């Protein structure tokens, strides 16, 4: 849902990207990247290699989000969503690796 909000230009996301000193076109790119990752996870339900690729895709995206927060010296509260999503993605990838064995 975060990807939809970024692409559609919800004021919360517009304000966050301004605060993070990132251009607004990057907000749209980030939202699109998140939507592609979500679609990859959905396809991954049927084809496990898609799930692995999408999981890595989203993990890298969340790591980038954390770095953006660190760059502007945000506190843990501001980066909590990205941290939680990164952790969930890593757990998902570990579970996928266990299943593929």
N, CA, C and O atoms as a GROMACS GRO file, in nm:
protein
  404
    1UNK      N    1   0.083  -0.120   0.000
    1UNK     CA    2   0.000   0.000   0.000
    1UNK      C    3   0.087   0.126   0.000
    1UNK      O    4   0.047   0.230  -0.052
    2UNK      N    5   0.205   0.116   0.058
    2UNK     CA    6   0.294   0.231   0.061
    2UNK      C    7   0.333   0.273  -0.081
    2UNK      O    8   0.345   0.392  -0.110
    3UNK      N    9   0.352   0.176  -0.168
    3UNK     CA   10   0.387   0.207  -0.307
    3UNK      C   11   0.277   0.284  -0.376
    3UNK      O   12   0.304   0.377  -0.452
    4UNK      N   13   0.152   0.246  -0.350
    4UNK     CA   14   0.038   0.316  -0.410
    4UNK      C   15   0.034   0.461  -0.362
    4UNK      O   16   0.011   0.553  -0.440
    5UNK      N   17   0.057   0.481  -0.231
    5UNK     CA   18   0.057   0.616  -0.175
    5UNK      C   19   0.167   0.704  -0.234
    5UNK      O   20   0.146   0.823  -0.257
    6UNK      N   21   0.283   0.644  -0.258
    6UNK     CA   22   0.393   0.720  -0.316
    6UNK      C   23   0.363   0.758  -0.460
    6UNK      O   24   0.385   0.872  -0.501
    7UNK      N   25   0.314   0.663  -0.538
    7UNK     CA   26   0.285   0.690  -0.679
    7UNK      C   27   0.171   0.790  -0.694
    7UNK      O   28   0.175   0.876  -0.781
    8UNK      N   29   0.069   0.778  -0.608
    8UNK     CA   30  -0.046   0.868  -0.620
    8UNK      C   31  -0.022   1.006  -0.560
    8UNK      O   32  -0.100   1.098  -0.581
    9UNK      N   33   0.089   1.021  -0.484
    9UNK     CA   34   0.124   1.152  -0.433
    9UNK      C   35   0.054   1.192  -0.305
    9UNK      O   36   0.022   1.309  -0.286
   10UNK      N   37   0.028   1.095  -0.216
   10UNK     CA   38  -0.031   1.129  -0.087
   10UNK      C   39   0.059   1.230  -0.015
   10UNK      O   40   0.181   1.219  -0.020
   11UNK      N   41  -0.002   1.326   0.050
   11UNK     CA   42   0.075   1.434   0.112
   11UNK      C   43   0.177   1.382   0.213
   11UNK      O   44   0.285   1.440   0.226
   12UNK      N   45   0.145   1.275   0.284
   12UNK     CA   46   0.239   1.218   0.380
   12UNK      C   47   0.370   1.180   0.311
   12UNK      O   48   0.478   1.209   0.362
   13UNK      N   49   0.361   1.114   0.195
   13UNK     CA   50   0.480   1.071   0.123
   13UNK      C   51   0.552   1.189   0.059
   13UNK      O   52   0.675   1.194   0.057
   14UNK      N   53   0.476   1.284   0.008
   14UNK     CA   54   0.537   1.404  -0.049
   14UNK      C   55   0.617   1.477   0.059
   14UNK      O   56   0.731   1.517   0.035
   15UNK      N   57   0.559   1.492   0.177
   15UNK     CA   58   0.627   1.558   0.288
   15UNK      C   59   0.750   1.480   0.334
   15UNK      O   60   0.853   1.539   0.365
   16UNK      N   61   0.738   1.348   0.340
   16UNK     CA   62   0.852   1.266   0.382
   16UNK      C   63   0.970   1.279   0.286
   16UNK      O   64   1.084   1.292   0.330
   17UNK      N   65   0.943   1.276   0.158
   17UNK     CA   66   1.052   1.288   0.060
   17UNK      C   67   1.114   1.428   0.064
   17UNK      O   68   1.234   1.443   0.041
   18UNK      N   69   1.033   1.528   0.091
   18UNK     CA   70   1.087   1.664   0.107
   18UNK      C   71   1.177   1.668   0.231
   18UNK      O   72   1.288   1.722   0.224
   19UNK      N   73   1.131   1.612   0.342
   19UNK     CA   74   1.209   1.609   0.465
   19UNK      C   75   1.338   1.530   0.447
   19UNK      O   76   1.441   1.566   0.504
   20UNK      N   77   1.332   1.422   0.369
   20UNK     CA   78   1.451   1.341   0.343
   20UNK      C   79   1.542   1.403   0.238
   20UNK      O   80   1.646   1.345   0.203
   21UNK      N   81   1.504   1.520   0.188
   21UNK     CA   82   1.582   1.593   0.086
   21UNK      C   83   1.600   1.511  -0.041
   21UNK      O   84   1.708   1.510  -0.101
   22UNK      N   85   1.493   1.443  -0.080
   22UNK     CA   86   1.493   1.364  -0.203
   22UNK      C   87   1.395   1.427  -0.302
   22UNK      O   88   1.292   1.480  -0.260
   23UNK      N   89   1.426   1.423  -0.431
   23UNK     CA   90   1.335   1.483  -0.530
   23UNK      C   91   1.204   1.405  -0.541
   23UNK      O   92   1.199   1.285  -0.514
   24UNK      N   93   1.099   1.475  -0.580
   24UNK     CA   94   0.966   1.412  -0.588
   24UNK      C   95   0.959   1.306  -0.698
   24UNK      O   96   0.880   1.212  -0.686
   25UNK      N   97   1.037   1.319  -0.803
   25UNK     CA   98   1.036   1.214  -0.906
   25UNK      C   99   1.087   1.083  -0.847
   25UNK      O  100   1.046   0.975  -0.890
   26UNK      N  101   1.176   1.092  -0.747
   26UNK     CA  102   1.228   0.971  -0.683
   26UNK      C  103   1.121   0.903  -0.598
   26UNK      O  104   1.125   0.781  -0.579
   27UNK      N  105   1.026   0.981  -0.547
   27UNK     CA  106   0.912   0.926  -0.474
   27UNK      C  107   0.832   0.835  -0.565
   27UNK      O  108   0.792   0.725  -0.526
   28UNK      N  109   0.808   0.881  -0.688
   28UNK     CA  110   0.731   0.801  -0.784
   28UNK      C  111   0.809   0.675  -0.823
   28UNK      O  112   0.752   0.566  -0.832
   29UNK      N  113   0.939   0.690  -0.844
   29UNK     CA  114   1.023   0.573  -0.877
   29UNK      C  115   1.021   0.473  -0.762
   29UNK      O  116   1.008   0.353  -0.784
   30UNK      N  117   1.035   0.523  -0.640
   30UNK     CA  118   1.035   0.435  -0.523
   30UNK      C  119   0.901   0.362  -0.509
   30UNK      O  120   0.899   0.242  -0.481
   31UNK      N  121   0.792   0.433  -0.530
   31UNK     CA  122   0.660   0.370  -0.525
   31UNK      C  123   0.645   0.263  -0.631
   31UNK      O  124   0.588   0.156  -0.605
   32UNK      N  125   0.694   0.291  -0.750
   32UNK     CA  126   0.687   0.193  -0.859
   32UNK      C  127   0.771   0.069  -0.826
   32UNK      O  128   0.729  -0.044  -0.849
   33UNK      N  129   0.889   0.092  -0.770
   33UNK     CA  130   0.976  -0.019  -0.729
   33UNK      C  131   0.905  -0.105  -0.625
   33UNK      O  132   0.911  -0.228  -0.631
   34UNK      N  133   0.838  -0.041  -0.530
   34UNK     CA  134   0.765  -0.116  -0.427
   34UNK      C  135   0.648  -0.195  -0.487
   34UNK      O  136   0.624  -0.309  -0.447
   35UNK      N  137   0.578  -0.136  -0.581
   35UNK     CA  138   0.467  -0.207  -0.646
   35UNK      C  139   0.515  -0.326  -0.727
   35UNK      O  140   0.452  -0.431  -0.728
   36UNK      N  141   0.628  -0.309  -0.796
   36UNK     CA  142   0.685  -0.421  -0.872
   36UNK      C  143   0.726  -0.533  -0.776
   36UNK      O  144   0.704  -0.650  -0.804
   37UNK      N  145   0.786  -0.496  -0.661
   37UNK     CA  146   0.822  -0.596  -0.561
   37UNK      C  147   0.701  -0.670  -0.507
   37UNK      O  148   0.705  -0.791  -0.490
   38UNK      N  149   0.594  -0.597  -0.480
   38UNK     CA  150   0.472  -0.660  -0.430
   38UNK      C  151   0.413  -0.754  -0.534
   38UNK      O  152   0.367  -0.863  -0.501
   39UNK      N  153   0.415  -0.712  -0.661
   39UNK     CA  154   0.365  -0.799  -0.768
   39UNK      C  155   0.452  -0.924  -0.779
   39UNK      O  156   0.401  -1.034  -0.801
   40UNK      N  157   0.583  -0.908  -0.763
   40UNK     CA  158   0.673  -1.022  -0.766
   40UNK      C  159   0.645  -1.120  -0.655
   40UNK      O  160   0.655  -1.242  -0.674
   41UNK      N  161   0.611  -1.068  -0.537
   41UNK     CA  162   0.575  -1.158  -0.426
   41UNK      C  163   0.446  -1.234  -0.457
   41UNK      O  164   0.434  -1.352  -0.424
   42UNK      N  165   0.352  -1.167  -0.520
   42UNK     CA  166   0.226  -1.234  -0.557
   42UNK      C  167   0.251  -1.345  -0.659
   42UNK      O  168   0.198  -1.455  -0.646
   43UNK      N  169   0.333  -1.316  -0.760
   43UNK     CA  170   0.368  -1.417  -0.860
   43UNK      C  171   0.448  -1.529  -0.793
   43UNK      O  172   0.439  -1.646  -0.832
   44UNK      N  173   0.527  -1.491  -0.692
   44UNK     CA  174   0.608  -1.588  -0.620
   44UNK      C  175   0.528  -1.694  -0.548
   44UNK      O  176   0.582  -1.799  -0.510
   45UNK      N  177   0.400  -1.668  -0.527
   45UNK     CA  178   0.314  -1.770  -0.467
   45UNK      C  179   0.310  -1.895  -0.556
   45UNK      O  180   0.298  -2.007  -0.507
   46UNK      N  181   0.320  -1.874  -0.687
   46UNK     CA  182   0.314  -1.983  -0.784
   46UNK      C  183   0.452  -2.026  -0.831
   46UNK      O  184   0.473  -2.144  -0.863
   47UNK      N  185   0.548  -1.933  -0.835
   47UNK     CA  186   0.683  -1.960  -0.884
   47UNK      C  187   0.782  -1.909  -0.780
   47UNK      O  188   0.804  -1.788  -0.769
   48UNK      N  189   0.841  -1.999  -0.704
   48UNK     CA  190   0.922  -1.958  -0.588
   48UNK      C  191   1.042  -1.872  -0.624
   48UNK      O  192   1.083  -1.789  -0.543
   49UNK      N  193   1.098  -1.890  -0.742
   49UNK     CA  194   1.214  -1.807  -0.776
   49UNK      C  195   1.174  -1.660  -0.789
   49UNK      O  196   1.256  -1.572  -0.762
   50UNK      N  197   1.051  -1.632  -0.830
   50UNK     CA  198   1.002  -1.494  -0.835
   50UNK      C  199   0.994  -1.435  -0.694
   50UNK      O  200   1.024  -1.318  -0.673
   51UNK      N  201   0.952  -1.516  -0.600
   51UNK     CA  202   0.942  -1.469  -0.462
   51UNK      C  203   1.080  -1.433  -0.407
   51UNK      O  204   1.094  -1.333  -0.336
   52UNK      N  205   1.180  -1.512  -0.440
   52UNK     CA  206   1.316  -1.484  -0.393
   52UNK      C  207   1.367  -1.353  -0.452
   52UNK      O  208   1.424  -1.270  -0.381
   53UNK      N  209   1.348  -1.335  -0.581
   53UNK     CA  210   1.393  -1.212  -0.648
   53UNK      C  211   1.319  -1.091  -0.592
   53UNK      O  212   1.380  -0.988  -0.564
   54UNK      N  213   1.188  -1.103  -0.576
   54UNK     CA  214   1.108  -0.991  -0.523
   54UNK      C  215   1.146  -0.960  -0.380
   54UNK      O  216   1.151  -0.843  -0.341
   55UNK      N  217   1.174  -1.062  -0.301
   55UNK     CA  218   1.216  -1.040  -0.163
   55UNK      C  219   1.348  -0.965  -0.155
   55UNK      O  220   1.362  -0.873  -0.076
   56UNK      N  221   1.443  -1.005  -0.238
   56UNK     CA  222   1.570  -0.934  -0.242
   56UNK      C  223   1.552  -0.791  -0.290
   56UNK      O  224   1.612  -0.698  -0.236
   57UNK      N  225   1.468  -0.774  -0.391
   57UNK     CA  226   1.436  -0.642  -0.447
   57UNK      C  227   1.382  -0.550  -0.336
   57UNK      O  228   1.426  -0.435  -0.324
   58UNK      N  229   1.289  -0.600  -0.257
   58UNK     CA  230   1.229  -0.519  -0.150
   58UNK      C  231   1.326  -0.498  -0.034
   58UNK      O  232   1.325  -0.392   0.029
   59UNK      N  233   1.410  -0.596  -0.005
   59UNK     CA  234   1.509  -0.580   0.102
   59UNK      C  235   1.607  -0.469   0.067
   59UNK      O  236   1.641  -0.388   0.153
   60UNK      N  237   1.653  -0.466  -0.056
   60UNK     CA  238   1.744  -0.360  -0.100
   60UNK      C  239   1.674  -0.225  -0.094
   60UNK      O  240   1.734  -0.125  -0.055
   61UNK      N  241   1.547  -0.221  -0.133
   61UNK     CA  242   1.469  -0.097  -0.128
   61UNK      C  243   1.458  -0.046   0.016
   61UNK      O  244   1.474   0.074   0.040
   62UNK      N  245   1.429  -0.135   0.110
   62UNK     CA  246   1.416  -0.094   0.250
   62UNK      C  247   1.551  -0.054   0.309
   62UNK      O  248   1.558   0.037   0.392
   63UNK      N  249   1.658  -0.120   0.268
   63UNK     CA  250   1.791  -0.080   0.314
   63UNK      C  251   1.822   0.062   0.264
   63UNK      O  252   1.879   0.143   0.336
   64UNK      N  253   1.783   0.091   0.141
   64UNK     CA  254   1.800   0.227   0.088
   64UNK      C  255   1.718   0.329   0.166
   64UNK      O  256   1.764   0.440   0.190
   65UNK      N  257   1.598   0.290   0.206
   65UNK     CA  258   1.514   0.380   0.286
   65UNK      C  259   1.578   0.409   0.420
   65UNK      O  260   1.577   0.523   0.467
   66UNK      N  261   1.635   0.307   0.482
   66UNK     CA  262   1.702   0.327   0.611
   66UNK      C  263   1.821   0.420   0.594
   66UNK      O  264   1.842   0.509   0.676
   67UNK      N  265   1.899   0.400   0.488
   67UNK     CA  266   2.013   0.488   0.463
   67UNK      C  267   1.969   0.633   0.440
   67UNK      O  268   2.037   0.726   0.483
   68UNK      N  269   1.856   0.652   0.372
   68UNK     CA  270   1.804   0.788   0.350
   68UNK      C  271   1.770   0.853   0.484
   68UNK      O  272   1.795   0.972   0.503
   69UNK      N  273   1.712   0.777   0.575
   69UNK     CA  274   1.679   0.830   0.707
   69UNK      C  275   1.806   0.862   0.787
   69UNK      O  276   1.814   0.965   0.853
   70UNK      N  277   1.904   0.773   0.780
   70UNK     CA  278   2.029   0.795   0.852
   70UNK      C  279   2.099   0.921   0.798
   70UNK      O  280   2.156   0.999   0.874
   71UNK      N  281   2.093   0.938   0.666
   71UNK     CA  282   2.160   1.053   0.602
   71UNK      C  283   2.110   1.186   0.656
   71UNK      O  284   2.189   1.280   0.668
   72UNK      N  285   1.982   1.196   0.688
   72UNK     CA  286   1.927   1.322   0.742
   72UNK      C  287   1.918   1.320   0.895
   72UNK      O  288   1.856   1.406   0.956
   73UNK      N  289   1.980   1.218   0.954
   73UNK     CA  290   1.988   1.205   1.100
   73UNK      C  291   1.851   1.191   1.167
   73UNK      O  292   1.826   1.248   1.273
   74UNK      N  293   1.764   1.113   1.103
   74UNK     CA  294   1.634   1.082   1.163
   74UNK      C  295   1.653   0.989   1.281
   74UNK      O  296   1.752   0.916   1.290
   75UNK      N  297   1.557   0.993   1.372
   75UNK     CA  298   1.557   0.902   1.484
   75UNK      C  299   1.498   0.767   1.444
   75UNK      O  300   1.450   0.749   1.332
   76UNK      N  301   1.502   0.675   1.537
   76UNK     CA  302   1.452   0.540   1.512
   76UNK      C  303   1.302   0.541   1.481
   76UNK      O  304   1.254   0.458   1.403
   77UNK      N  305   1.230   0.635   1.540
   77UNK     CA  306   1.085   0.643   1.518
   77UNK      C  307   1.053   0.669   1.370
   77UNK      O  308   0.961   0.609   1.316
   78UNK      N  309   1.129   0.756   1.307
   78UNK     CA  310   1.103   0.788   1.166
   78UNK      C  311   1.140   0.673   1.072
   78UNK      O  312   1.081   0.660   0.965
   79UNK      N  313   1.236   0.591   1.113
   79UNK     CA  314   1.276   0.483   1.023
   79UNK      C  315   1.218   0.347   1.063
   79UNK      O  316   1.255   0.244   1.006
   80UNK      N  317   1.126   0.347   1.159
   80UNK     CA  318   1.071   0.221   1.211
   80UNK      C  319   1.000   0.140   1.102
   80UNK      O  320   1.017   0.018   1.096
   81UNK      N  321   0.922   0.204   1.018
   81UNK     CA  322   0.850   0.129   0.913
   81UNK      C  323   0.949   0.057   0.821
   81UNK      O  324   0.930  -0.060   0.789
   82UNK      N  325   1.054   0.128   0.779
   82UNK     CA  326   1.153   0.066   0.690
   82UNK      C  327   1.227  -0.047   0.762
   82UNK      O  328   1.256  -0.150   0.702
   83UNK      N  329   1.258  -0.028   0.890
   83UNK     CA  330   1.325  -0.133   0.967
   83UNK      C  331   1.238  -0.258   0.979
   83UNK      O  332   1.286  -0.370   0.962
   84UNK      N  333   1.111  -0.238   1.010
   84UNK     CA  334   1.019  -0.351   1.024
   84UNK      C  335   1.004  -0.424   0.891
   84UNK      O  336   1.009  -0.547   0.887
   85UNK      N  337   0.986  -0.349   0.784
   85UNK     CA  338   0.971  -0.413   0.652
   85UNK      C  339   1.098  -0.485   0.610
   85UNK      O  340   1.091  -0.591   0.548
   86UNK      N  341   1.215  -0.428   0.642
   86UNK     CA  342   1.340  -0.497   0.611
   86UNK      C  343   1.348  -0.628   0.689
   86UNK      O  344   1.384  -0.731   0.633
   87UNK      N  345   1.317  -0.624   0.816
   87UNK     CA  346   1.321  -0.746   0.899
   87UNK      C  347   1.223  -0.851   0.848
   87UNK      O  348   1.258  -0.969   0.838
   88UNK      N  349   1.102  -0.809   0.816
   88UNK     CA  350   1.003  -0.904   0.764
   88UNK      C  351   1.048  -0.965   0.632
   88UNK      O  352   1.027  -1.084   0.607
   89UNK      N  353   1.110  -0.884   0.547
   89UNK     CA  354   1.158  -0.934   0.419
   89UNK      C  355   1.270  -1.034   0.438
   89UNK      O  356   1.274  -1.136   0.369
   90UNK      N  357   1.360  -1.007   0.530
   90UNK     CA  358   1.470  -1.100   0.559
   90UNK      C  359   1.414  -1.232   0.614
   90UNK      O  360   1.458  -1.339   0.573
   91UNK      N  361   1.319  -1.225   0.705
   91UNK     CA  362   1.256  -1.347   0.758
   91UNK      C  363   1.189  -1.424   0.645
   91UNK      O  364   1.201  -1.546   0.638
   92UNK      N  365   1.120  -1.354   0.557
   92UNK     CA  366   1.054  -1.417   0.442
   92UNK      C  367   1.157  -1.489   0.355
   92UNK      O  368   1.134  -1.603   0.313
   93UNK      N  369   1.270  -1.423   0.328
   93UNK     CA  370   1.374  -1.485   0.245
   93UNK      C  371   1.434  -1.608   0.312
   93UNK      O  372   1.460  -1.709   0.246
   94UNK      N  373   1.456  -1.600   0.442
   94UNK     CA  374   1.510  -1.715   0.515
   94UNK      C  375   1.411  -1.832   0.509
   94UNK      O  376   1.451  -1.947   0.489
   95UNK      N  377   1.284  -1.803   0.526
   95UNK     CA  378   1.180  -1.909   0.515
   95UNK      C  379   1.178  -1.969   0.376
   95UNK      O  380   1.166  -2.091   0.361
   96UNK      N  381   1.190  -1.886   0.274
   96UNK     CA  382   1.193  -1.938   0.137
   96UNK      C  383   1.313  -2.030   0.115
   96UNK      O  384   1.300  -2.134   0.050
   97UNK      N  385   1.428  -1.993   0.169
   97UNK     CA  386   1.546  -2.076   0.153
   97UNK      C  387   1.528  -2.210   0.223
   97UNK      O  388   1.578  -2.312   0.175
   98UNK      N  389   1.458  -2.211   0.337
   98UNK     CA  390   1.433  -2.336   0.408
   98UNK      C  391   1.339  -2.426   0.328
   98UNK      O  392   1.355  -2.548   0.326
   99UNK      N  393   1.240  -2.366   0.263
   99UNK     CA  394   1.144  -2.442   0.184
   99UNK      C  395   1.210  -2.502   0.060
   99UNK      O  396   1.181  -2.615   0.023
  100UNK      N  397   1.300  -2.425  -0.004
  100UNK     CA  398   1.364  -2.470  -0.127
  100UNK      C  399   1.467  -2.579  -0.105
  100UNK      O  400   1.517  -2.637  -0.202
  101UNK      N  401   1.499  -2.609   0.018
  101UNK     CA  402   1.598  -2.714   0.044
  101UNK      C  403   1.542  -2.845   0.013
  101UNK      O  404   1.610  -2.947   0.028
   0.00000   0.00000   0.00000
